[in-house]
Amino acid sequence: MNPSSAPRSDTAAGAAVYSKNALRLYDFWVHGVSNRWFWECSTERLHAHYARYTSANHLEVGAGTGFFLKQVRFPVLRPRLVFMDLNPNTLEVASAAMAAVQPAGVIADILSDRMPSLPGFDSIGFNYVWHCLPGPPASKQQAFANLAGLLNPGGVLFGSTLLGRGVPQNLLARGVMALYNRRGIFGNREDSPAALEAALAASFSRYEIHQDGMAALFTAWK
C-alpha cells in the first residue's frame, strides 16, 4: 500500500474514531450489534448489494475493515481494487484483509474539490460513509459529484447510509444517533430520504434507493 497525501478537513472528525483498537471491534459492533438492535437493517442485504454490483475494477470509499469485500467473489482472479479513505488505519486493515488481490490505498477527503487523479472504475462502493460526513446534505452532495467523476461510462456507484430524519427510530437508535452526532462521528441530523435523493440526483440521472430500517441502500449509474 502506498497512500497518497491529502489535506485534512472537517471530514477528519468522522474518520479519526477508527483507531486500530476500534477497528478490531468494528465488524461486531457495527454489523452485528448496531445493524440489528439500533438501525434495524439487514447486514445480509448489504452483503447482497456488494455481491451484485462489485466489479473487477472496483474502488471502495471508506475502507473500514474490508468486511463486505472479503465475501465477494470477483469475476477475475486479479481484480483491480483500490481503497480510498482519510484514515491510514482503515487503509492498512482493509488492505491486509484483501492482500490476496494486492489492493492499492489512497488517502483522500471525499468532500475535497481536489480529488486524486485516478483511472476510472467500473464500480464504486460507498457504504456507511455519507452519514459520517460533516455538514448539511446540500454540501455533502459534493461526495457524489466527486465519485461520479471517478466512474467509467456505464459504471455503478452503490452503498448505503443511515438517515437521521424522516425514518422511524427506536429508543436505542435515537440515543446512539444523538451521541454520535454530538461527538462528530456522524453528521446526519438533517439527512432524510428526500435529501439523499436530491444529492444523488444532482450527479446521476439514473438511481435507485431502497429503505431498510434506518438505512437507505442506493445504486446510481453513470
RASULPE-V972486 format. One record per residue. N is the residue number from 1. RES is the residue in one letter. PSI is psi in degrees with one decimal (* if undefined). D_LAST is the distance of its C-alpha to the last C-alpha in Angstrom with 2 decimals. Layout:
n | res | psi | d_last
N | RES | PSI | D_LAST
N | RES | PSI | D_LAST
This chain:
n | res | psi | d_last
1 | M | 133.5 | 28.46
2 | N | 77.6 | 28.52
3 | P | 143.2 | 26.74
4 | S | 159.6 | 26.14
5 | S | 153.5 | 27.69
6 | A | 148.8 | 26.13
7 | P | 147.3 | 27.96
8 | R | 155.9 | 28.70
9 | S | -170.3 | 27.89
10 | D | -23.1 | 28.37
11 | T | -22.9 | 25.61
12 | A | -27.4 | 28.29
13 | A | -43.0 | 30.26
14 | G | -26.2 | 27.85
15 | A | -29.5 | 27.53
16 | A | -22.7 | 31.26
17 | V | -19.1 | 32.39
18 | Y | 73.6 | 31.16
19 | S | 169.7 | 34.28
20 | K | -35.3 | 35.07
21 | N | -42.4 | 37.50
22 | A | -37.1 | 35.01
23 | L | -24.7 | 32.50
24 | R | -27.4 | 35.27
25 | L | -5.0 | 35.28
26 | Y | -52.2 | 31.60
27 | D | -43.4 | 30.64
28 | F | -47.0 | 33.82
29 | W | -45.7 | 33.58
30 | V | -54.2 | 29.92
31 | H | -17.9 | 29.10
32 | G | -57.0 | 32.70
33 | V | -57.1 | 34.37
34 | S | -46.7 | 31.91
35 | N | -39.1 | 29.40
36 | R | -49.2 | 32.37
37 | W | -28.4 | 34.83
38 | F | -60.3 | 32.97
39 | W | -15.8 | 29.42
40 | E | 44.8 | 30.26
41 | C | 158.2 | 27.01
42 | S | 117.7 | 26.88
43 | T | -34.2 | 26.27
44 | E | -36.3 | 26.12
45 | R | -35.4 | 23.15
46 | L | -39.5 | 21.31
47 | H | -45.3 | 22.43
48 | A | -35.2 | 21.04
49 | H | -45.5 | 17.58
50 | Y | -42.9 | 17.71
51 | A | -34.1 | 19.36
52 | R | -37.0 | 16.72
53 | Y | -12.3 | 13.52
54 | T | 129.6 | 14.97
55 | S | -178.1 | 14.53
56 | A | -0.8 | 16.97
57 | N | 83.5 | 14.93
58 | H | 137.1 | 14.54
59 | L | 128.2 | 14.75
60 | E | 114.1 | 16.76
61 | V | 121.5 | 17.05
62 | G | 81.0 | 20.39
63 | A | -35.5 | 22.31
64 | G | -129.3 | 25.00
65 | T | 4.0 | 27.11
66 | G | 19.4 | 24.56
67 | F | -50.9 | 25.78
68 | F | -37.5 | 22.96
69 | L | -27.4 | 22.05
70 | K | -22.8 | 25.75
71 | Q | 4.4 | 25.58
72 | V | 138.5 | 22.47
73 | R | 102.2 | 23.34
74 | F | 148.8 | 21.13
75 | P | -9.5 | 20.83
76 | V | 163.0 | 22.67
77 | L | -37.5 | 25.72
78 | R | 77.2 | 24.40
79 | P | 160.3 | 20.76
80 | R | 116.3 | 19.30
81 | L | 125.0 | 19.32
82 | V | 130.3 | 19.14
83 | F | 136.6 | 20.31
84 | M | 128.7 | 19.75
85 | D | 162.9 | 22.23
86 | L | -14.8 | 24.78
87 | N | 118.3 | 27.60
88 | P | -24.6 | 29.13
89 | N | -45.6 | 30.77
90 | T | -36.3 | 27.63
91 | L | -42.3 | 26.37
92 | E | -46.5 | 29.76
93 | V | -47.0 | 30.03
94 | A | -40.0 | 26.60
95 | S | -37.2 | 27.01
96 | A | -38.7 | 30.46
97 | A | -30.5 | 29.26
98 | M | 25.9 | 26.83
99 | A | -28.0 | 29.25
100 | A | -26.4 | 29.39
101 | V | 8.1 | 26.01
102 | Q | 63.5 | 26.82
103 | P | 159.1 | 23.92
104 | A | 157.1 | 23.50
105 | G | 137.6 | 23.71
106 | V | 124.9 | 22.50
107 | I | 122.0 | 24.05
108 | A | 151.7 | 21.83
109 | D | 115.2 | 21.62
110 | I | -15.0 | 18.16
111 | L | 1.1 | 19.36
112 | S | 150.9 | 20.64
113 | D | 8.1 | 19.82
114 | R | 78.5 | 20.57
115 | M | 153.5 | 18.19
116 | P | 147.1 | 19.22
117 | S | 112.7 | 18.12
118 | L | 149.2 | 16.72
119 | P | 149.9 | 15.30
120 | G | 161.7 | 11.62
121 | F | 152.1 | 10.92
122 | D | -19.7 | 9.60
123 | S | 146.1 | 10.11
124 | I | 124.0 | 11.16
125 | G | 131.6 | 13.97
126 | F | 69.4 | 14.94
127 | N | 128.0 | 17.99
128 | Y | 41.3 | 20.88
129 | V | -43.9 | 20.01
130 | W | -37.2 | 18.94
131 | H | -12.5 | 22.39
132 | C | -13.5 | 24.10
133 | L | 144.7 | 22.79
134 | P | 155.3 | 25.41
135 | G | 172.1 | 25.41
136 | P | 162.5 | 24.33
137 | P | -35.4 | 20.87
138 | A | -32.0 | 20.40
139 | S | -31.3 | 20.87
140 | K | -13.2 | 18.96
141 | Q | -13.8 | 15.68
142 | Q | -31.0 | 15.77
143 | A | -44.7 | 14.77
144 | F | -37.6 | 11.31
145 | A | -43.5 | 11.09
146 | N | -41.9 | 12.41
147 | L | -35.2 | 10.20
148 | A | -35.5 | 6.94
149 | G | -16.7 | 9.20
150 | L | -3.4 | 9.99
151 | L | 141.2 | 6.93
152 | N | 158.0 | 7.33
153 | P | 131.9 | 5.62
154 | G | -3.0 | 5.17
155 | G | 165.3 | 5.52
156 | V | 133.9 | 6.43
157 | L | 131.3 | 8.15
158 | F | 157.3 | 11.43
159 | G | -160.6 | 14.86
160 | S | 161.0 | 17.61
161 | T | 152.1 | 19.77
162 | L | 129.7 | 23.29
163 | L | 139.6 | 23.99
164 | G | -4.0 | 27.23
165 | R | 145.4 | 27.73
166 | G | 11.4 | 27.62
167 | V | 151.4 | 27.93
168 | P | 139.9 | 31.22
169 | Q | 128.8 | 32.69
170 | N | 173.1 | 35.73
171 | L | -42.4 | 38.50
172 | L | -44.0 | 37.52
173 | A | -42.5 | 33.90
174 | R | -43.1 | 35.09
175 | G | -46.1 | 37.40
176 | V | -42.1 | 35.09
177 | M | -43.3 | 32.20
178 | A | -41.9 | 34.66
179 | L | -47.8 | 36.01
180 | Y | -37.6 | 32.69
181 | N | -39.3 | 31.77
182 | R | -36.1 | 35.24
183 | R | -3.1 | 34.90
184 | G | 8.1 | 31.50
185 | I | -42.3 | 29.96
186 | F | 159.1 | 27.74
187 | G | 49.3 | 26.60
188 | N | 23.1 | 25.54
189 | R | -36.3 | 28.47
190 | E | 2.2 | 26.42
191 | D | 116.6 | 23.30
192 | S | 168.3 | 23.28
193 | P | -42.3 | 21.02
194 | A | -38.0 | 20.63
195 | A | -40.7 | 19.99
196 | L | -44.8 | 17.20
197 | E | -41.6 | 15.54
198 | A | -39.1 | 16.09
199 | A | -40.6 | 14.63
200 | L | -42.7 | 11.29
201 | A | -23.6 | 11.41
202 | A | -22.2 | 12.15
203 | S | -14.6 | 8.76
204 | F | 136.9 | 6.41
205 | S | -19.1 | 7.66
206 | R | 123.2 | 7.43
207 | Y | 161.0 | 9.12
208 | E | 145.1 | 12.50
209 | I | 130.4 | 15.42
210 | H | 132.7 | 18.64
211 | Q | 136.5 | 21.79
212 | D | 97.1 | 24.20
213 | G | -130.4 | 27.13
214 | M | -3.8 | 26.14
215 | A | 137.2 | 22.84
216 | A | 117.4 | 19.56
217 | L | 126.3 | 17.15
218 | F | 151.5 | 13.51
219 | T | 133.7 | 10.36
220 | A | 140.4 | 6.86
221 | W | 142.8 | 3.78
222 | K | * | 0.00
